[in-house]
Amino acid sequence: MLRGAGAIAVALPWLEIMGTERLAHAQPASARRFLAVYTPGGTVIDRWRPTGTETSFTLGPILAPLAPVQDRLLVLDGLDMKSARGEQHQCGIIAWLTGTAQEGANNGGYGKGPSIDQVIASRISAGRKKASIELAVRWATGKSHGLMSPMNVVNFEATAPHSPIPPRLDPVEIFTELFGTLNPAASDDAALRLARKRSILDFLDGRYAALSARLGAADKQKIDQHLTKIREIERSLGSTPAATGACRVPTGVDTSDYDPSSGLNADDDGATVDASTDAAIPKVGKLMTDMLVMALACDITAVGTLQWSDTEAKHTLPWLNLTENHHFYQHNGGYRPVECARIHTWYSQQHLYLLQEMEKIDMGGHSLLDESVVFFGSEISDPASHAKKDMPFLLAGGGGGLRTGRWVQYPSLPHNNLLVSILNLFGDPRTRFGSLEHCTGPLTNLT
């Protein structure tokens, strides 16, 4: 399978030389885009969990805003974050994408392995401007005082020593870097993508021609037919610039009232309130979402992460008429399930916006969401106890043959099984990931 060709994927046809057995049915194409979305503080599980059956279910009140895209969701129930070992919040945010325990003296360290987004990026982002993009809104509040710490990092490099990757915070800088010079119809960005795809096709042409000379008559005919298709693709590139229909510059937003470095002024308890920055969270989050979606559509990257804050979330939510910080409603001020449910319902509304924007984008007969996998998660399940049983996980999209429109319940399986299953959707053949003692193999019933 060709990788790194942006919107092009050219597979070698099945040849007699490959063996005598025939496939019972075609395997689904590997997923081509990945997004991970983090929200802090778990959920209120009895208001999150659906009712009904696997294929005929009603979303709980917290997930109810997602009803318009219910057919694009896979609600996962009964997965426990068993690999999370360490400080209650820190180990959860570390384990979410790595499946590893927190290490270091007094649980002050990071994880022991890569995060799945970086493993996926190493497979599918070759040749793009960015291997991956990590963004965060209202990040590093409270005790981390605006700095990277085990309380706020979800991304870890694919190669040892698996160093943590801090997210980008400044929406103006991000916008300028990603889209400041982008003119999808005529710019050098479009020309570079076109040239890259042509060079890959030229390489394939030569490799397949060399292979053809060593094959029997029947296989040679198949390869020659395949080469004809590759040359047709190459000719079509000359008249249709890559991704011009899907790629556009996101609408800019005035974020002068938002301080991306506000966390630097934070105190441990969240008593220092930046009212202007807190009030701007919804519009900045929408802009971050728009930039991620267009970064995928414009083929700037194939992998992205969005963090809606950190594990402390010591910021206020004035648009919800909540004057205390999120962590206060979780447990610092005693568990407040009504306020927590209101917060998580709002996050579901933001998830809806993301998925609908991805579904709008035509990537050539299918939507951006169709070829993607989106993973929504948190660091705990129950705010009152910090428990990590029955994690509130969602998958969305259609990449890799993911079967959505379902509520799938598992019998207390480790969430590492989900992580390896997501990797499998991207063509990664491994059967274990993260802490091996907490991974028993890929989940069934995803595709």
N, C-alpha and C positions, 0 to 999 in steps of 0.2 A: 504494500500500500504506500502510495506516495504521501509524504507528510511535508508540511511547510510550504504548500503552494497556495496559501490563502483560501480563496473560494473554489479552488480546483482540487479534485481528488480523482486520481486515475488508478484503477486497480488492474493488476495483471489478470487476464482471463484464465479460467480453469483449463489446464492442459492435460493431455493424456499422460505426459511424463510425470505429472504430480501424483499419480496413483490410479487405482482402478475403482475405488469407491466413489459413489456420487453423493453429493449433499442432499439431504431430504428436503431442505428449503433454504432459501437465501438468508444469510445472516444479516442483521441490520447494520447499516453503516455506523461507524464509531461516531460518538458525539464530537462536535467541532468547537464548541464554546463552553466555558465554565464560569459561573459566578457563584461566589459564596457571600451570604449576607448575614451579619451578626447583629442580634439585638440582646441587650443586657437583661439579666434578672429572671430568666426562665419564663414562667407563665402561671396562670391560675388553672390548673389542669382540668378541673371539673367544668370550667367554662371554655376550655380550649377543645376538649375531646369531642369528636363527632358522635352522632347516634345513627343507628341503622345497620346496614350491612356493607360489605366491601365495595360493591358497585352501586348501591342505592343508599346514600347516607346524607344526613343533614349536618352541616358544619356547626360547631359550637358557637356561642355568641362572640368569642374573641376572634375566631376565624371567619365569621359570617361576612365581613366585608369582601372576602375572596370568592364569594358565591359566583360572580360573573365569570371567573376563570376556574371554576371547580373542576371542569373537565380537563384542565391542564395541570392539576395538582395530584401529587401522591402524598397523602397524609400518612406518616409513619408513626406507629404506636407500639409501645412495649420494648423500646431500645434503651438500654442502660449504659451510662458512660462509665464503665467499669475500669477503664484505663486511667481515669482521673485520680491521681494520688498526689496530695500535697495540701497547700492552703486552699480553703474551700472554694473561693472564686478563682484564684489564680490557676489552680490545677485544671479547672474546667475549661477556661478559655484556651489553655495550652493544649489540652487533649482534644478539643473540638475537631480540629483539622489534622492533628498529628497522631492521635491515638496513643500518645505516650504520657508517662508520669512526669511530674515536675521534679527536677533534680536540684541538688545543691544543698549546702548547709542551711538548716532551719527553713527548708523549702523556699529559699530565695532565688532559685535558678529558673531556667527555662525548660523546654522540652528536650527529649533525647533523639528526636528524629525530624524528618521533613514534614511539612504540611502538604496535604494532597494537592492544593492549588499549584504549588511549585513543582511537584512531580508531574502534574498534567501539563504545566507550561513547558517543561523540558521535552514533552512529546509533541506538542501541537503548535507552539509559538515560534518555531524557527523561521527566520527571515522577516519577521515583523519588527516594527519600530520598537515595540515594548514586549518583553517576554511576558510580563504581567503588570497589572496596575492595582495598587492598594490605596484605597481612600478611606477617610474616616471623618465623621461629623462629631463635634463637641467631645474631643478625645483627651485622655490623660487628665481626668478630673481628680479631685481628692488627693490621696496620699502619694500618687505618682508625680504630682506637681508639674504637669505638662511634659514629663520626660518618659521615654520608653522604659517599661518595666514588665515583670511577669503579670501585672494586673491588666495589661492592655494590648498585648500583641497576639495576633492569631496566625501570622505568616512566618514560616521558617524555611530557610534555604534548602534546596533539594540535595545539596552535597555537604558532607561533613566539613565543619562541625555543626552544621544546621543552625547557623546564626539567625537571630530574630530579625525580621524586616519591619521597620516602622512604616506606618501608613503616611500618605501625603495628606496635608490638612488644609492648605490654603487654596480655596476655590479659584481665585484669580490666577495664581501661578499655574495651577493644573490646567485651567482653560487655555491659557496662553501657550503652554508647552504642547498640549495635545492638538489644539485647533487654531492657534494663532495664525498659521500660514496655510491652513487647509482650504483649498478650492477644489472640491471633488471633481468638477468637470474638466479643469484645465491645469491644475497646479502640478508642480514637480512630484508631490505626494502620489497623485494618481499615476503619473508617468513611471515613477519608480516601482509601484506595485505591478504595473503592466509589464515592465521590463523583467522583473523578477519571475513572473509567471511564465513569460516566454522562454527565459533561460532554463527554467526547470523542465519545460516541455522539450526543449532542444536536447537536454541531457537524457530524458527518457527516450526520445527518438533514437539516439545513438545506442543506448544500452539495449533497447528492444531489438534493434536491427542486428546487433552483434549476437544476441540470443537466438534470433531467427535462423542464423546460419548453422546452428548446431542442432536443430530440431528435425524431427520427421516431417513428412509432407502435411499430415493433418494439423499438427501443432504449428507448423510454419504458416499455414493458411490463417489460423486463428490470430497469430501474432501480427501478420500483415494487415488483417482487418482491424486489429487494435491500433496499429500505427496510423491507419487511415483516420480513425476517430481522433487520435491525438492531434494530427495535422489539421483536422477540421476545427478543433478547439483553438489551435494556434491562429488559424485564419480568422476566426470569430473575434479574437482579442483585438485585432487591428481596427475593427469597426465599432466595438463596444467597450469603452473604458471600464476598468474594473470597479464594480460596486458604486457606480455613479448614481444609480437610482436609490440606493439605500443610504448612501453616505451624505451627511450634511452637517453643517456646523450647528451645535446646540444653541438655543436662544440664551443670550447672556442675561445675567441677573445682577442687580446692584447689591453687593455684599459689603458695602462700606460700614454697615452697622454690626458686622460679624467679625470677631477677633479670633482667628484660628489658633493663636497662641495663648488663649485665655487661661488654659490649664496651668501655665507658668505662675499665675497669681493665686492658685487654689490653696486652700488650707485643708488639713486632714479631714475635717468634719463636714465640709461643704457649706460652711456658714458664709463664706465670701461669695456673693452672688453677682454674676455679670448679666444683668437683666437684658441688656441689648443683644448680646450674643445668644443668650438662651432663647429669646423671642424669635431670632432669625433661624433657628434650627430647621423648621419645616421648609423654608425656601432654599436654604443651603443644601439640605438633604435631597430636595428635588433636583437641584442643579447637579449635584454629585451623581445622582441616578441617571440623569440625561447624558452626562459626560461618559459614564460607563457604557451605557447602551450604544452611544455613537462611536465610542472607541472600538467596540466589537463590530458594529456595522461597517465602519470605515477600514476595518482590517488593521487597525493600529496595534491591537493585541487580540488574543483569543481567551485570555484569563483575567478575571478581576475579582476584587474583594471590596465590600462596603461594610464598614463598622458604624453602627448608629451609637457611638459612644464607647465606653470601656466597662469593665466589670463593676466599677463603683458607681458610675452614672450619677455623680454628685452635681447635677445641674437641674434647674427647675424646668417646668413644662407649662409656661403661662398660657399657651394657646389651648390647653385643656383645663384651665382654671385650677391648676395645682401649684401651690406656692412653695411646697417643700421639694427637696430633690428626690429623684427616683429611689435612691438607696434608702432614704427615710421610709418610704412606703413599703419597701421590701422587708426590712426588719429593724433598722436603726431607730425608728419611732414606733416599733411594734408592727406586726404584719397587718397591712391594710389591703385586703383582697379586692375591695371595690375599686380603689384607686389604681392598684396594679392591673386589674382587668381593663380599666379605661386606657391605661398606657399601652398595653399590648394590643388592644383593639385598634388603636391609632397606628401602631406598627403594621398591623395587617392591612390597613388602608394604604400604607406606603408600599407594601409588597404588591398590592393590586396594581398600583400605578406602574411599578417596574415591569411586571409581567405583561400588562396591556401595551406598554410602549414597545416591548420586544416583539409582541405579536403583530404590531402594526407594520413592522419593517419587512419588506419583501426582499428576500435574498435570491430571487430567481425561481419563482414557482413555489416557494415555501417561506415561512416566516423565520426571523432570527430565533424566536423561541423554539421552533421546530427542531433546529439543529443544536440546541443548547441544553445544558443541565444547570439548574439553579438550586442551590442548597441553602436553606434557611435554618439557622440554629442559634443556640445560646450556650451559656457556660454552666447553668444549673437548670433544674426543672421546677423545684419548689422553693420560692423565696424565703419562706419562714424557716425551713430546716436546712437549706443549701443542698438538699437531696439531688441526686443525679439519676434517679430511676424514672422511667417513662419520660424520656427527654422529648421536648416539643419540636420535633424535626419535620420539615417539609422538603420535598423535592418538586421541581416543576420543569416543564419543557418536554421535548420529545427526542433529545439526542440519545444515540446509542440504542434506540428501540425502547426507551423508558415508557411503560404503560401507565398513563395517568387517569384521572377521573376515578380514583380509588382511595379507600381507607384501609390500609393493610396493618393488621395487628400481629405482633410477634411475641413469643413467650419469654420475655426478659432476656433477650439476646444482647451481646455486647455491641456497642455502637461502632467498634472497629470493623465489624462485619459490614456495616454500611459504607465505611470509608473504602474498603477494598472493592466493594460493589461499584462505587462511583468510579474508581480507577478502571474497572473492567468496562464500564460504559465508554471509556475513551480508548479502548483497545489494549490496555495494560493487562497482561495475562496473569499477573500474580494472584495468589489465593490467600495471602496473609499480609497484614500491614500493621505498623505500629507495634505496641507491646504484644508479642506473640502469645503470651499467656491469656490475653484478653481478645483474641481473634480466633474464631473457629471456622472461618471461611466466608465466602460471599453469601449474602442474603438470597433466598429464593423469592420468586414472585415479584421481581421488579420489572422484568421485561416480558 
